């Protein structure tokens, strides 16, 4: 079975949202900057993204991610490509560095 790496939701303010999630859930901040943050949970990660900076999406970790298109390298060592499902939802196909 494939692994869901993270789900990304749109928020109005990164810092305000981090504070809300820290207060209301038990999470660890894996990364944050002005445009997005990654919150880690026991079973999945949650990305907080600003409108028009990163699309809301679900990310699947796949060993053959390059089969879905040209991968873009990310600062965290992963690489990925965005595709659309039949309902036009953004899907990130992600490959972790070895």
Residue pairs with C-beta under 8 A, 6 or more apart in sequence:
2 60
2 61
2 62
3 60
3 61
4 44
4 58
4 59
4 60
4 61
5 44
5 45
5 59
5 60
5 61
5 92
5 94
6 38
6 44
6 45
6 46
6 47
6 58
6 59
7 44
7 45
7 46
7 47
7 57
7 58
7 59
8 36
8 46
8 47
8 48
8 49
8 54
8 55
8 56
8 57
8 58
8 59
8 92
9 46
9 47
9 48
9 49
9 56
10 49
10 50
10 51
10 56
11 17
11 48
11 49
11 50
12 50
12 51
14 32
14 33
14 34
14 35
14 36
14 37
14 48
14 50
15 32
17 37
17 48
18 29
18 32
18 37
18 39
18 48
21 27
21 39
21 46
21 48
22 29
25 39
25 41
26 41
27 39
27 40
27 41
27 46
28 39
28 40
29 37
29 38
29 39
29 40
30 38
30 39
30 40
30 45
31 37
31 38
31 76
32 38
35 49
35 50
35 53
35 54
36 47
36 48
36 49
36 50
36 53
36 54
37 47
37 48
38 45
38 46
38 47
38 48
39 45
39 46
39 47
39 48
47 54
47 59
49 55
49 56
55 82
55 90
56 90
57 82
57 89
57 90
57 91
57 92
58 89
58 91
58 92
59 80
59 91
59 92
59 93
59 94
60 91
60 92
60 93
60 94
61 94
61 95
61 96
62 68
62 93
62 94
62 95
63 95
65 71
65 79
65 80
65 81
65 93
65 94
65 95
66 81
66 95
68 81
68 83
68 93
69 81
69 83
69 93
70 81
71 79
71 80
71 81
71 95
72 79
72 80
72 81
73 79
74 80
77 96
77 97
78 94
78 95
78 96
78 97
79 94
79 95
79 97
80 92
80 93
80 94
80 95
81 92
81 93
82 90
82 91
82 92
82 93
83 90
83 91
83 93
84 90
84 91
85 91
